[in-house]
Amino acid sequence: MSLLPTMHRAPPIFRQAPPTMHRAAARLPPARPGPWPRRALCGEAPALVRASGPGVARRLRGQAGVRPGFLSGPEEAALGQEVEPQLRRRRYQFDHWDGAIHGFRETEIAQWSEESREILQRVRDEAFPPGMSQLSLVHVLDLDKSGYIKPHIDSVKFCGCTIAGLSLLSSSVMRLVSEQNPEDWMDLLLPRRSLYILRGPARYEFTHEILKDEESFFDGQKIPRERRISVICRNLPILPAPT
């Protein structure tokens, strides 16, 4: 089972994609050349995003993006040194309780050093508009070199419309696949020390996954996967208005 207390006393944080979507996503070749490999979103470098077509690129413009070089080397080291003691107390799990993750360990952290708080505040300033209520607990997910995240959509019961994650120790490839039409997809290259942001349709209408090492290709190039730690900030769920 997952070690997060919230996961013990609540329904799954991850809502996994149906088997038909898994099969469709698996059919996507790791280096398929397409007419839209260089669409820039949210101001990030164009080479970090490739989509199945112009319609997907337009649909996710401003909703899925990558900020390369968001962390410096010393900032990455500071975050890593802070999370490592808590992660070291946990074993890697290879059978996530709802099947969404393979080869991982995780924790949630509320108290951070001043240096790390400043880094996380930069993430929040970049990803969330002023006044948006945010979860105080920061999710830390540690993927073993052989680990990966299967296609899923995070439950709306536990986090809101925006997810912002820092990538530590390794580059990786994130794949988004439309729930309604699995032929619509977008790949995001997440370089080491980058920040990714998913919001709106990218958050609710597309599954997202981190490709395993043997499938980790982007635009025809192998992206070697090592151990990867993601530090993830989320906003609070938006409760429906009372009727």
C-alpha positions in Angstrom: 0.0 0.0 0.0 0.9 3.6 -0.4 2.4 5.2 2.7 0.6 8.5 2.6 -2.0 8.8 5.4 -4.5 10.5 3.1 -4.3 7.5 0.9 -5.1 5.1 3.8 -8.3 6.9 4.8 -9.6 8.1 1.5 -10.5 6.7 -2.0 -7.6 6.6 -4.5 -5.7 9.7 -5.3 -5.0 8.3 -8.7 -7.9 7.4 -11.1 -6.4 5.0 -13.6 -7.3 5.1 -17.2 -9.5 2.3 -18.6 -7.8 -0.7 -20.2 -8.8 0.4 -23.6 -6.9 3.6 -23.1 -3.8 1.8 -21.8 -3.8 -0.3 -25.0 -4.2 2.8 -27.2 -1.4 4.7 -25.3 0.8 1.6 -25.6 0.3 1.7 -29.4 2.0 5.1 -29.6 5.5 4.6 -30.9 8.2 6.1 -28.8 9.6 8.2 -31.6 6.8 8.7 -34.0 7.7 11.6 -36.4 4.7 13.9 -36.7 3.8 17.3 -38.3 3.7 19.0 -34.9 6.9 18.2 -33.0 7.8 21.8 -32.2 4.7 23.5 -30.9 5.6 25.8 -28.0 3.2 26.2 -25.1 3.2 28.5 -22.2 6.4 30.2 -23.4 8.7 27.2 -22.9 11.3 26.1 -25.4 9.5 24.6 -28.4 11.7 21.5 -28.5 10.2 20.4 -25.2 6.7 19.7 -26.6 5.4 17.6 -29.4 1.7 16.9 -30.2 -0.2 14.5 -32.4 -1.7 17.4 -34.4 -2.4 21.1 -34.4 -5.8 20.6 -32.7 -4.2 19.1 -29.6 -1.6 21.9 -29.6 -4.3 24.5 -29.7 -6.4 22.8 -27.1 -3.6 22.5 -24.6 -2.0 25.9 -25.2 -1.4 27.5 -21.9 -2.6 24.3 -20.1 0.5 22.1 -20.3 4.0 23.5 -20.2 7.6 23.0 -19.2 10.0 25.6 -17.7 13.6 24.2 -18.3 16.3 25.3 -15.9 13.9 26.3 -13.2 16.2 25.0 -10.5 19.9 25.7 -10.3 22.3 22.8 -9.3 22.6 24.0 -5.7 18.8 24.4 -5.4 18.3 20.8 -6.6 20.9 19.6 -4.1 19.2 21.5 -1.3 15.8 20.0 -2.0 17.3 16.6 -2.4 19.1 16.7 0.9 15.9 17.8 2.6 13.7 15.0 1.2 16.2 12.2 1.2 16.0 11.4 5.0 12.3 10.9 4.8 12.4 8.9 1.6 15.2 6.7 3.0 12.9 5.4 5.7 10.6 3.9 3.1 11.1 1.0 0.7 10.4 1.2 -3.0 7.0 -0.4 -3.8 6.4 -2.2 -7.0 2.6 -2.8 -6.6 0.9 0.5 -6.0 -2.4 -0.1 -4.2 -4.5 1.2 -7.2 -2.1 0.1 -9.9 -1.1 3.5 -11.1 2.6 3.5 -10.1 5.4 0.9 -10.3 8.7 1.2 -8.4 8.1 4.2 -6.2 8.2 5.6 -2.7 6.5 8.8 -1.5 5.8 11.2 1.3 4.1 14.5 2.0 6.0 17.3 3.7 4.6 20.4 5.4 7.7 21.8 7.1 10.6 23.0 5.0 13.8 24.9 5.5 13.9 28.6 4.6 15.9 27.9 1.4 13.4 25.2 0.2 10.4 27.4 1.2 11.8 30.1 -1.1 12.1 27.6 -4.0 8.6 26.3 -3.4 7.2 29.8 -3.3 8.7 30.5 -6.8 6.9 27.4 -8.0 3.6 28.6 -6.5 4.1 32.1 -7.9 4.7 30.6 -11.4 1.9 28.1 -11.4 -1.0 29.6 -9.4 -2.8 32.9 -9.7 -2.8 35.2 -6.6 -5.3 34.2 -4.0 -5.8 30.6 -5.1 -6.0 28.3 -2.1 -3.2 25.7 -2.2 -2.5 22.5 -0.4 0.0 23.0 2.4 1.4 19.5 2.1 3.9 19.1 -0.8 3.8 15.7 -2.4 7.3 14.1 -2.9 7.3 11.1 -5.3 10.5 9.1 -5.8 10.7 6.8 -8.8 13.3 4.0 -9.0 15.3 3.9 -12.2 13.0 1.0 -13.2 9.9 2.8 -12.0 7.2 4.5 -14.0 3.8 6.0 -13.7 0.9 4.5 -15.7 -1.8 6.6 -17.5 -4.1 8.2 -14.9 -6.0 11.3 -13.9 -5.5 12.6 -10.4 -8.7 12.5 -8.4 -10.5 15.8 -8.2 -11.3 15.0 -4.5 -7.8 15.6 -3.4 -6.4 18.3 -5.6 -7.7 21.1 -7.7 -7.3 22.3 -11.3 -3.5 22.8 -11.3 -0.5 20.5 -10.7 3.1 21.9 -10.7 6.1 19.6 -10.3 9.9 19.9 -10.1 12.0 17.2 -11.6 15.1 16.2 -9.6 18.0 13.8 -10.5 16.8 12.7 -14.0 15.1 13.8 -17.2 12.0 12.0 -18.3 9.1 12.0 -20.8 5.6 12.8 -19.7 2.8 11.6 -22.1 -0.7 13.1 -22.1 -3.5 11.1 -23.9 -7.0 12.3 -24.4 -9.6 10.3 -22.5 -12.2 10.8 -25.3 -9.9 10.1 -28.3 -6.7 8.2 -27.6 -5.3 9.3 -30.9 -4.9 12.8 -29.5 -1.7 12.9 -27.5 1.1 15.2 -26.4 4.6 14.4 -25.2 6.5 16.7 -22.8 10.2 16.4 -22.3 10.9 17.1 -18.6 14.6 17.9 -18.3 16.3 17.5 -15.0 15.7 20.6 -12.8 12.7 21.7 -14.9 9.2 22.7 -13.7 6.1 21.3 -15.4 2.6 22.7 -15.0 -0.7 20.9 -15.9 -4.0 22.8 -15.6 -7.5 22.8 -16.9 -8.1 20.3 -19.8 -4.6 18.9 -19.4 -5.5 18.1 -15.8 -9.1 16.8 -16.3 -9.4 15.5 -19.9 -6.0 13.9 -20.5 -4.3 11.1 -18.7 -0.7 11.7 -17.8 2.1 9.2 -17.3 5.9 9.0 -17.0 7.4 6.6 -19.5 9.5 3.7 -18.3 13.2 3.7 -19.3 12.9 1.4 -22.2 10.1 3.5 -23.7 11.6 6.9 -22.8 12.0 8.5 -26.3 11.2 12.1 -27.3 11.2 13.2 -30.9 13.3 10.3 -32.0 15.9 10.6 -29.2 16.4 8.3 -26.3 15.9 10.1 -22.9 17.7 7.9 -20.4 15.8 7.5 -17.2 17.6 7.4 -13.8 16.1 7.6 -10.4 13.7 10.6 -10.4 12.3 12.6 -7.6 9.3 14.9 -8.3 8.3 17.7 -5.8 4.7 18.5 -6.5 2.6 21.5 -5.5 -1.2 21.4 -5.9 -4.1 23.7 -5.2 -7.1 22.8 -3.1 -10.2 21.2 -4.8 -12.8 23.7 -5.7 -16.0 22.6 -4.0 -19.2 22.8 -6.0 -21.5 25.7 -5.0 -24.3 24.6 -2.6 -27.7 24.1 -4.3 
